[in-house]
Amino acid sequence: MSSDEPPFHTIVIAGLGLIGGSIALGIRERWPSIRIVGVDQPSVLAHAMGSGAIDRAANSVADTGTPDLVVLAAPVAQNIELLGQLSEWQRVAGVAPTMSGPRGGADKPPLMPAPIVVTDVGGTKRDIVAAARSLPSGLPFVGGHPIGGAERGGFGFARPDLFAGRPWIFTPDEKGDAPALERLERLVSGLGARPARLDAGDHDRLMAYVSHLPQLAASALMYTVGGGAAEGLRLAGRGLVDTTRLASSPASVWRDIAASNHDFIGEALDRLIATLTELRRDLGHGQGLEKTFNEAGRWRAELMKGKE
């Protein structure tokens, strides 16, 4: 397969929010020949069709024809529900996008459907990887998580360069499909992302600290500031604005993430609460504050390496 040939030819994207919409726009820009079918609410589909992001709109995955890739881009819990629909869809419809081998006969192997690759873009991975183990062999699943969010969700904020230079983590199962993973890595590389691989459990613990905790902390901070000094918000400087950028994120997405990663998020929150409690006790002395600030500055410098 040449570098210019698309890794997939017909792609279904179930969920055309910020991430799913940006995937569609990025594919359209990189490989215009790929046919994209969108699954979402009628108003979202109309917007996506009008912008040229998708070629066809569908109300369910059962009405998407014969793709060779399905991207689950709905909230985490809904993606797991969609996995069950995919199994039934393949069983009832006998979906087979391409055929491998000649037609069966007395001296020929039977006609076999080529696998339909399935991936997702959810912020947690353990639950969906476990659920995907019940999929039939013709639906190889590779968990995925693009690290390319924004403050606001929805198709209206989608853009083709959302993933440029950003990591895109894949969490293949122990018995994962290597060809499917390789094709997915080609796809996301074509969108400008940097593919990486992690175990699902390692992914969820890491994200609890570098993604989920910052979101909860930013939202809790803005909630506290607004409740305690609403009349002074217009006088706030850039510090509050920059620190609470994530507070505009929709709760509908984060509710599922919190529920599916509650153990690791709880661990991260406990550590943050302990740090804040220590700072609270030290306000009149400053020694603990100085230690925390110095360590925070060091870790901030580490975080910003290669990002400036």
C-alpha positions as CSV (number, residue, x, y, z in Angstrom):
1,M,0.0,0.0,0.0
2,S,1.5,3.3,-1.0
3,S,1.7,6.3,1.4
4,D,-0.8,8.2,-0.7
5,E,-3.4,5.4,-0.8
6,P,-6.0,5.8,2.0
7,P,-5.8,3.1,4.7
8,F,-9.6,2.8,4.5
9,H,-12.1,3.6,1.8
10,T,-15.5,3.9,3.6
11,I,-15.6,5.2,7.1
12,V,-18.6,5.4,9.5
13,I,-18.3,8.0,12.3
14,A,-20.9,7.5,15.0
15,G,-21.0,10.9,16.7
16,L,-20.1,14.1,15.0
17,G,-19.2,16.3,17.9
18,L,-15.8,18.1,18.3
19,I,-13.7,15.0,17.9
20,G,-15.8,13.0,15.4
21,G,-16.4,16.1,13.3
22,S,-12.7,17.0,13.3
23,I,-11.9,13.5,12.2
24,A,-14.3,13.8,9.3
25,L,-12.9,17.2,8.3
26,G,-9.4,16.0,8.6
27,I,-10.0,12.9,6.5
28,R,-11.8,15.0,3.9
29,E,-8.8,17.3,3.6
30,R,-6.2,14.6,3.6
31,W,-8.0,11.9,1.5
32,P,-10.9,13.4,-0.4
33,S,-11.6,10.0,-2.0
34,I,-12.6,8.4,1.3
35,R,-16.4,8.0,1.7
36,I,-17.6,9.2,5.1
37,V,-20.9,8.2,6.6
38,G,-22.1,10.2,9.7
39,V,-24.4,8.9,12.4
40,D,-25.9,11.5,14.7
41,Q,-29.0,13.6,15.4
42,P,-30.7,15.2,12.3
43,S,-29.6,18.7,13.1
44,V,-26.0,17.7,13.5
45,L,-26.1,15.6,10.3
46,A,-27.6,18.5,8.4
47,H,-24.7,20.8,9.6
48,A,-22.1,18.2,8.7
49,M,-23.6,17.5,5.2
50,G,-23.9,21.3,4.5
51,S,-20.2,21.8,5.4
52,G,-19.1,18.9,3.2
53,A,-17.7,16.9,6.1
54,I,-19.7,13.7,5.3
55,D,-21.0,12.1,2.1
56,R,-24.1,10.5,3.6
57,A,-26.1,10.8,6.8
58,A,-27.5,7.9,8.8
59,N,-29.7,7.6,11.9
60,S,-28.0,4.4,13.1
61,V,-25.0,2.2,12.5
62,A,-27.4,-0.4,11.1
63,D,-28.1,2.0,8.2
64,T,-24.5,2.7,7.2
65,G,-24.0,0.2,4.4
66,T,-20.7,-1.7,4.2
67,P,-17.8,0.3,5.6
68,D,-14.3,-0.9,6.4
69,L,-13.9,1.3,9.4
70,V,-16.3,2.3,12.2
71,V,-15.3,5.1,14.5
72,L,-17.3,5.3,17.8
73,A,-17.1,9.0,18.7
74,A,-20.1,9.3,21.1
75,P,-19.7,9.6,24.9
76,V,-18.0,6.6,26.6
77,A,-21.1,4.8,27.8
78,Q,-22.9,5.2,24.5
79,N,-19.9,3.8,22.6
80,I,-20.2,0.6,24.7
81,E,-23.9,0.4,23.7
82,L,-22.9,0.9,20.1
83,L,-20.6,-2.1,20.3
84,G,-23.6,-4.3,21.0
85,Q,-25.4,-2.8,18.0
86,L,-22.4,-3.6,15.8
87,S,-22.4,-7.2,16.7
88,E,-26.1,-7.5,15.9
89,W,-25.7,-5.5,12.7
90,Q,-23.0,-7.9,11.4
91,R,-25.0,-11.0,12.4
92,V,-28.2,-9.9,10.8
93,A,-26.9,-8.1,7.8
94,G,-23.9,-10.2,7.1
95,V,-21.9,-7.1,6.5
96,A,-18.9,-7.7,4.3
97,P,-17.3,-4.6,2.7
98,T,-14.9,-6.6,0.6
99,M,-14.4,-10.3,-0.1
100,S,-11.2,-12.3,0.4
101,G,-10.7,-15.4,-1.7
102,P,-12.8,-16.9,-4.5
103,R,-16.3,-18.2,-4.1
104,G,-16.7,-21.5,-2.3
105,G,-17.0,-24.7,-4.2
106,A,-16.0,-28.4,-4.0
107,D,-12.3,-27.5,-4.3
108,K,-12.4,-23.8,-3.2
109,P,-12.5,-22.1,0.2
110,P,-15.7,-20.5,1.2
111,L,-16.4,-16.8,0.6
112,M,-15.3,-14.9,3.7
113,P,-16.0,-11.3,4.7
114,A,-13.0,-9.0,5.3
115,P,-12.9,-7.6,8.8
116,I,-14.5,-4.3,9.6
117,V,-12.1,-2.4,11.8
118,V,-13.7,-0.7,14.9
119,T,-12.1,1.9,17.0
120,D,-13.3,4.6,19.5
121,V,-12.1,8.0,20.7
122,G,-13.3,7.9,24.3
123,G,-11.3,9.3,27.2
124,T,-11.2,6.0,29.2
125,K,-10.3,2.6,27.8
126,R,-10.7,-0.3,30.3
127,D,-14.4,-0.7,30.0
128,I,-14.7,-0.5,26.3
129,V,-11.7,-2.8,25.7
130,A,-13.3,-5.3,28.0
131,A,-16.7,-5.0,26.2
132,A,-15.1,-5.4,22.8
133,R,-13.8,-8.9,23.6
134,S,-17.4,-10.1,22.9
135,L,-17.3,-8.8,19.3
136,P,-17.2,-11.4,16.6
137,S,-13.8,-12.1,14.8
138,G,-15.0,-10.1,11.8
139,L,-15.0,-6.9,13.9
140,P,-11.5,-6.4,15.2
141,F,-11.5,-3.6,17.8
142,V,-8.6,-1.3,18.8
143,G,-9.3,1.3,21.5
144,G,-8.2,4.8,20.7
145,H,-7.9,8.2,22.3
146,P,-6.9,11.4,20.4
147,I,-5.4,14.0,22.8
148,G,-6.8,16.9,20.9
149,G,-9.8,18.4,22.8
150,A,-10.8,22.0,23.1
151,E,-12.8,24.2,25.5
152,R,-16.1,23.8,23.7
153,G,-17.6,20.7,22.1
154,G,-20.0,20.2,19.2
155,F,-19.6,20.0,15.4
156,G,-19.6,23.8,15.2
157,F,-16.1,23.9,16.8
158,A,-14.6,21.0,14.8
159,R,-11.6,21.7,12.6
160,P,-9.4,19.6,10.4
161,D,-6.1,20.4,12.2
162,L,-7.4,19.6,15.7
163,F,-5.0,16.7,16.0
164,A,-1.9,18.2,14.3
165,G,1.1,17.4,16.4
166,R,-1.0,15.8,19.2
167,P,-0.7,12.3,20.6
168,W,-3.3,9.7,19.6
169,I,-3.1,6.8,22.0
170,F,-4.1,3.3,21.0
171,T,-4.8,0.6,23.6
172,P,-4.7,-2.8,21.7
173,D,-5.9,-5.8,23.6
174,E,-3.5,-8.7,24.3
175,K,-5.0,-10.5,21.3
176,G,-5.3,-7.4,19.2
177,D,-5.4,-7.3,15.5
178,A,-1.9,-6.1,14.3
179,P,-3.0,-5.2,10.7
180,A,-6.0,-3.2,12.0
181,L,-3.7,-1.3,14.4
182,E,-1.2,-0.5,11.6
183,R,-4.0,0.8,9.4
184,L,-5.3,3.0,12.2
185,E,-1.9,4.4,12.9
186,R,-1.6,5.3,9.2
187,L,-4.9,7.0,9.3
188,V,-4.1,9.2,12.4
189,S,-0.6,10.0,11.1
190,G,-2.3,11.3,8.0
191,L,-4.4,13.6,10.2
192,G,-1.1,15.0,11.7
193,A,-1.3,13.1,15.0
194,R,1.5,11.2,16.7
195,P,0.3,7.6,17.3
196,A,1.3,5.9,20.6
197,R,0.5,2.6,22.3
198,L,-0.5,2.0,25.9
199,D,-2.1,-0.7,28.0
200,A,-5.7,0.2,28.8
201,G,-5.1,0.3,32.5
202,D,-2.0,2.4,32.2
203,H,-3.8,4.8,29.9
204,D,-6.7,5.3,32.4
205,R,-4.4,5.9,35.3
206,L,-2.2,8.4,33.3
207,M,-5.3,10.2,32.0
208,A,-6.7,10.5,35.5
209,Y,-3.7,12.8,36.4
210,V,-2.9,14.6,33.1
211,S,-6.5,15.1,31.8
212,H,-9.3,14.2,34.2
213,L,-7.9,15.8,37.3
214,P,-7.1,19.1,35.5
215,Q,-10.7,19.2,34.2
216,L,-12.3,18.6,37.6
217,A,-9.9,21.1,39.3
218,A,-10.6,23.8,36.7
219,S,-14.4,23.4,37.0
220,A,-14.3,23.2,40.8
221,L,-12.1,26.4,40.9
222,M,-14.4,28.3,38.6
223,Y,-17.4,27.1,40.6
224,T,-15.8,28.3,43.9
225,V,-14.6,31.6,42.5
226,G,-18.0,32.4,40.9
227,G,-19.8,31.5,44.1
228,G,-17.5,33.6,46.3
229,A,-16.8,36.6,44.2
230,A,-19.3,36.8,41.3
231,E,-19.3,40.6,41.5
232,G,-15.6,40.8,40.9
233,L,-15.2,38.5,37.9
234,R,-15.0,41.5,35.6
235,L,-11.9,42.6,37.5
236,A,-10.1,39.3,37.2
237,G,-6.8,39.1,35.3
238,R,-5.4,36.6,32.9
239,G,-4.4,34.2,35.6
240,L,-8.0,33.2,36.4
241,V,-8.9,33.2,32.7
242,D,-6.0,30.9,31.8
243,T,-6.4,28.6,34.8
244,T,-10.1,28.0,34.2
245,R,-10.0,27.6,30.4
246,L,-11.3,24.0,30.8
247,A,-14.3,25.1,32.9
248,S,-16.3,25.6,29.7
249,S,-16.3,21.9,28.9
250,P,-19.7,20.1,28.8
251,A,-20.7,18.0,31.8
252,S,-22.4,15.5,29.5
253,V,-19.0,14.2,28.2
254,W,-17.3,14.2,31.6
255,R,-20.0,12.4,33.5
256,D,-19.2,9.2,31.6
257,I,-15.5,9.7,32.0
258,A,-15.7,10.2,35.7
259,A,-17.9,7.1,36.2
260,S,-15.7,4.8,34.1
261,N,-12.5,5.9,35.7
262,H,-13.7,6.7,39.2
263,D,-11.0,4.7,41.0
264,F,-8.0,6.4,39.4
265,I,-9.6,9.8,39.4
266,G,-10.4,9.3,43.1
267,E,-6.7,8.6,43.7
268,A,-5.7,11.7,41.9
269,L,-8.3,13.9,43.7
270,D,-7.1,12.5,47.1
271,R,-3.6,13.6,46.3
272,L,-4.8,17.1,45.2
273,I,-7.0,17.5,48.3
274,A,-4.0,16.5,50.5
275,T,-1.8,19.1,48.8
276,L,-4.5,21.8,49.3
277,T,-5.0,20.8,52.9
278,E,-1.3,21.1,53.6
279,L,-1.3,24.6,51.9
280,R,-4.3,25.6,54.0
281,R,-2.5,24.7,57.2
282,D,0.7,26.5,56.1
283,L,-0.8,29.8,55.1
284,G,0.6,31.6,58.1
285,H,4.1,30.2,57.7
286,G,5.0,29.8,54.0
287,Q,7.4,26.9,54.2
288,G,5.0,24.4,52.7
289,L,3.8,27.0,50.2
290,E,7.4,27.6,49.1
291,K,8.1,23.9,48.7
292,T,4.9,23.4,46.6
293,F,5.6,26.4,44.4
294,N,9.2,25.3,43.7
295,E,8.2,21.7,42.9
296,A,5.3,23.0,40.8
297,G,7.6,25.3,38.8
298,R,10.0,22.4,38.2
299,W,7.2,20.1,36.9
300,R,5.7,22.9,34.8
301,A,9.1,23.4,33.1
302,E,9.1,19.6,32.4
303,L,5.6,19.8,31.0
304,M,6.4,22.6,28.6
305,K,9.5,21.0,27.0
306,G,8.8,20.8,23.3
307,K,5.5,22.7,23.7
308,E,6.7,26.2,23.3
